[in-house]
Amino acid sequence: IQENVERRWQSILAASEQFPLFSDYQDDIKQILALSPFVGELIATQPKVLAEILEQQWHIHADAASLCTLLAEQLENVESEPNLLAALRQFSQTHM
């Protein structure tokens, strides 16, 4: 497990020039990488998702009311079913 965590962490560090907040949360990110291979893969392939979570501090303010508000804002301009599905998928990846 530790080897996989270090490998994923190195790929995340490669993106850290774009996302300086990553180094501030190194221990937390490594713990997440050890606990969830799925989340680790998501972070490694889409580091902007993690950056957005950290920048917006969604990891701190993740109560139901704020999530409902965020979802409503994200769906505000959705006008088709394919766009709805894409928006829901993005919201799920970012907030769940």
Backbone bond lengths (Angstrom), bond angles and torsions (degrees), N, CA, C in turn:
res aa  C-N    CA-C-N  psi(-1)  N-CA   C-N-CA  omega(-1)  CA-C   N-CA-C  phi
1 I - - - 1.459 - - 1.526 109.96 -
2 Q 1.325 116.26 -45.22 1.467 120.08 -177.74 1.528 111.65 -59.04
3 E 1.330 116.31 -37.71 1.461 120.15 179.25 1.532 111.01 -63.97
4 N 1.331 116.86 -42.99 1.468 120.74 177.65 1.521 111.19 -64.45
5 V 1.330 116.43 -40.42 1.469 120.65 178.84 1.523 109.63 -61.04
6 E 1.322 117.09 -47.39 1.465 120.29 -179.10 1.527 111.69 -63.80
7 R 1.332 116.60 -39.42 1.470 120.35 178.69 1.524 110.52 -63.01
8 R 1.320 116.27 -46.21 1.476 119.98 179.28 1.529 110.36 -66.50
9 W 1.330 116.46 -39.98 1.466 119.60 179.88 1.531 109.79 -61.45
10 Q 1.322 117.70 -39.91 1.462 120.59 178.39 1.526 111.22 -62.87
11 S 1.323 117.59 -38.52 1.475 119.38 177.92 1.524 110.60 -68.69
12 I 1.328 116.62 -33.29 1.467 120.29 176.80 1.524 109.96 -70.25
13 L 1.331 117.13 -39.59 1.463 120.50 177.73 1.520 111.51 -60.43
14 A 1.329 116.57 -33.35 1.461 119.96 177.98 1.526 110.81 -60.67
15 A 1.323 116.52 -30.18 1.467 121.07 178.64 1.523 111.98 -89.95
16 S 1.328 117.65 -5.48 1.463 119.82 -171.46 1.519 113.67 -69.47
17 E 1.335 117.69 -18.13 1.460 118.56 174.95 1.522 110.08 -64.54
18 Q 1.323 116.10 -36.07 1.463 120.73 176.98 1.525 110.84 -76.60
19 F 1.329 116.38 -29.72 1.458 121.75 -173.07 1.532 109.73 -127.83
20 P 1.334 117.80 80.98 1.465 120.50 -174.91 1.530 114.73 -63.70
21 L 1.314 118.60 -18.83 1.468 120.47 179.55 1.523 112.89 -64.22
22 F 1.321 117.48 -22.41 1.462 120.40 -176.55 1.523 111.79 -56.70
23 S 1.326 117.23 -42.48 1.465 119.19 -177.41 1.525 111.70 -66.04
24 D 1.327 117.95 -27.92 1.469 121.37 177.86 1.523 111.82 -67.67
25 Y 1.310 116.98 -24.31 1.466 122.18 -175.66 1.534 112.07 -115.67
26 Q 1.328 117.59 25.64 1.463 121.65 -173.75 1.524 112.82 -53.66
27 D 1.322 118.47 -50.35 1.467 120.39 -177.47 1.526 111.53 -63.28
28 D 1.333 116.38 -41.58 1.468 120.46 179.61 1.527 111.13 -65.06
29 I 1.321 116.00 -43.10 1.463 119.99 -179.85 1.528 110.36 -64.16
30 K 1.325 117.16 -41.96 1.470 119.93 178.83 1.525 111.15 -63.33
31 Q 1.319 117.01 -36.92 1.466 119.79 177.51 1.529 110.28 -64.58
32 I 1.323 116.47 -42.75 1.466 120.84 177.85 1.528 110.16 -62.11
33 L 1.325 116.60 -43.05 1.466 120.57 179.44 1.525 111.23 -60.41
34 A 1.327 116.91 -36.98 1.465 120.68 179.84 1.525 111.77 -72.31
35 L 1.323 117.07 -32.35 1.463 121.00 -175.64 1.521 113.79 -83.19
36 S 1.330 117.23 -30.63 1.458 119.09 -173.05 1.527 111.92 -139.66
37 P 1.319 117.31 103.80 1.467 119.69 175.24 1.533 112.27 -59.42
38 F 1.335 116.87 -35.16 1.469 120.38 179.36 1.528 110.84 -62.19
39 V 1.329 116.52 -49.70 1.465 120.26 -179.63 1.527 109.82 -65.74
40 G 1.324 116.63 -37.98 1.458 119.95 177.21 1.513 112.33 -59.70
41 E 1.315 116.40 -42.65 1.465 120.74 177.94 1.526 110.81 -65.95
42 L 1.325 116.50 -41.22 1.469 120.64 178.34 1.525 110.60 -61.22
43 I 1.328 116.76 -46.07 1.461 120.81 -179.76 1.531 110.41 -64.39
44 A 1.321 116.78 -41.84 1.463 120.31 -178.34 1.524 111.93 -66.45
45 T 1.326 117.15 -37.02 1.465 120.04 -177.25 1.523 113.19 -90.21
46 Q 1.336 116.93 -23.97 1.462 120.89 -179.41 1.532 109.87 -134.45
47 P 1.328 117.81 67.98 1.463 119.89 -176.34 1.528 113.55 -61.03
48 K 1.325 117.33 -21.88 1.467 119.13 179.22 1.526 111.57 -64.83
49 V 1.341 117.61 -27.10 1.471 120.64 177.29 1.521 109.45 -64.17
50 L 1.329 116.74 -47.68 1.464 120.43 178.21 1.523 110.84 -63.79
51 A 1.325 116.93 -41.71 1.463 120.33 179.50 1.524 111.02 -59.67
52 E 1.317 116.89 -42.19 1.466 120.50 179.46 1.523 111.20 -65.00
53 I 1.331 116.67 -41.44 1.469 120.63 178.09 1.522 110.04 -59.93
54 L 1.329 117.00 -45.79 1.462 120.79 -178.50 1.524 111.76 -69.43
55 E 1.332 117.23 -42.97 1.462 120.79 -179.17 1.524 111.84 -63.27
56 Q 1.319 116.52 -41.75 1.463 120.84 -178.35 1.531 112.23 -85.06
57 Q 1.323 116.78 -6.33 1.464 124.12 -178.44 1.526 111.71 57.37
58 W 1.330 116.05 37.73 1.463 120.27 177.98 1.517 111.50 -67.69
59 H 1.327 116.50 -24.28 1.463 119.74 177.75 1.529 111.21 -68.49
60 I 1.312 117.39 -17.15 1.469 122.20 178.45 1.523 110.73 -98.16
61 H 1.313 117.03 -39.91 1.466 122.72 -172.99 1.522 111.90 -105.48
62 A 1.303 118.50 50.82 1.461 121.07 -174.17 1.525 112.68 -100.19
63 D 1.332 117.85 44.64 1.462 119.18 176.34 1.530 109.52 -83.71
64 A 1.310 115.94 163.64 1.469 121.51 -174.31 1.525 112.53 -59.42
65 A 1.310 117.70 -42.46 1.467 120.61 -177.59 1.526 111.22 -63.26
66 S 1.330 117.30 -44.13 1.463 118.81 -179.36 1.525 111.23 -69.43
67 L 1.342 117.48 -34.41 1.463 119.69 176.16 1.526 111.25 -65.07
68 C 1.325 117.17 -39.70 1.474 120.62 177.38 1.520 110.70 -62.59
69 T 1.316 116.33 -42.14 1.463 120.71 178.87 1.523 110.69 -63.68
70 L 1.324 116.48 -45.86 1.465 120.29 179.05 1.528 111.73 -61.59
71 L 1.328 116.77 -41.76 1.465 120.27 178.92 1.523 110.57 -64.64
72 A 1.308 117.28 -44.14 1.466 120.63 179.11 1.527 110.78 -59.87
73 E 1.330 117.05 -41.88 1.462 120.85 178.42 1.525 111.09 -64.09
74 Q 1.323 116.22 -41.00 1.461 120.03 -178.41 1.526 111.66 -69.01
75 L 1.327 117.59 -31.10 1.465 121.10 -177.68 1.527 113.10 -91.50
76 E 1.307 116.93 -2.55 1.459 122.60 -173.97 1.531 113.84 -52.75
77 N 1.313 117.80 -42.36 1.468 121.06 -174.93 1.525 113.66 -106.69
78 V 1.315 117.49 14.05 1.466 121.20 179.84 1.524 108.87 -76.41
79 E 1.352 115.38 127.42 1.459 119.20 -174.90 1.524 114.20 -122.72
80 S 1.333 117.33 1.01 1.462 118.99 -179.97 1.524 109.50 -143.10
81 E 1.322 114.78 160.09 1.466 119.25 -179.45 1.530 112.39 -63.82
82 P 1.342 119.28 -43.52 1.472 118.25 177.49 1.533 112.55 -60.44
83 N 1.333 116.44 -39.38 1.463 119.73 177.45 1.523 111.21 -67.41
84 L 1.335 116.83 -35.94 1.462 121.15 176.90 1.523 110.31 -62.36
85 L 1.333 116.24 -47.14 1.462 120.06 -179.80 1.528 111.31 -62.40
86 A 1.325 116.79 -40.88 1.467 120.41 178.59 1.524 110.78 -65.22
87 A 1.328 116.89 -42.41 1.465 120.74 179.63 1.521 111.34 -65.28
88 L 1.325 117.18 -40.92 1.467 120.67 178.38 1.530 111.10 -66.19
89 R 1.323 116.60 -39.89 1.468 120.60 178.52 1.533 110.02 -63.58
90 Q 1.322 116.69 -44.41 1.465 120.68 178.99 1.527 110.61 -63.63
91 F 1.326 116.98 -43.07 1.463 120.76 179.07 1.524 110.36 -62.18
92 S 1.311 116.05 -43.99 1.465 120.81 179.99 1.526 111.01 -61.85
93 Q 1.317 117.75 -44.19 1.466 121.07 179.50 1.519 111.34 -64.06
94 T 1.307 116.31 -36.42 1.453 120.45 -175.57 1.517 113.09 -80.59
95 H 1.325 117.19 -37.73 1.464 119.84 -169.08 1.517 115.70 -111.08
96 M 1.307 118.51 -10.82 1.470 118.60 -175.62 1.507 111.62 -105.28
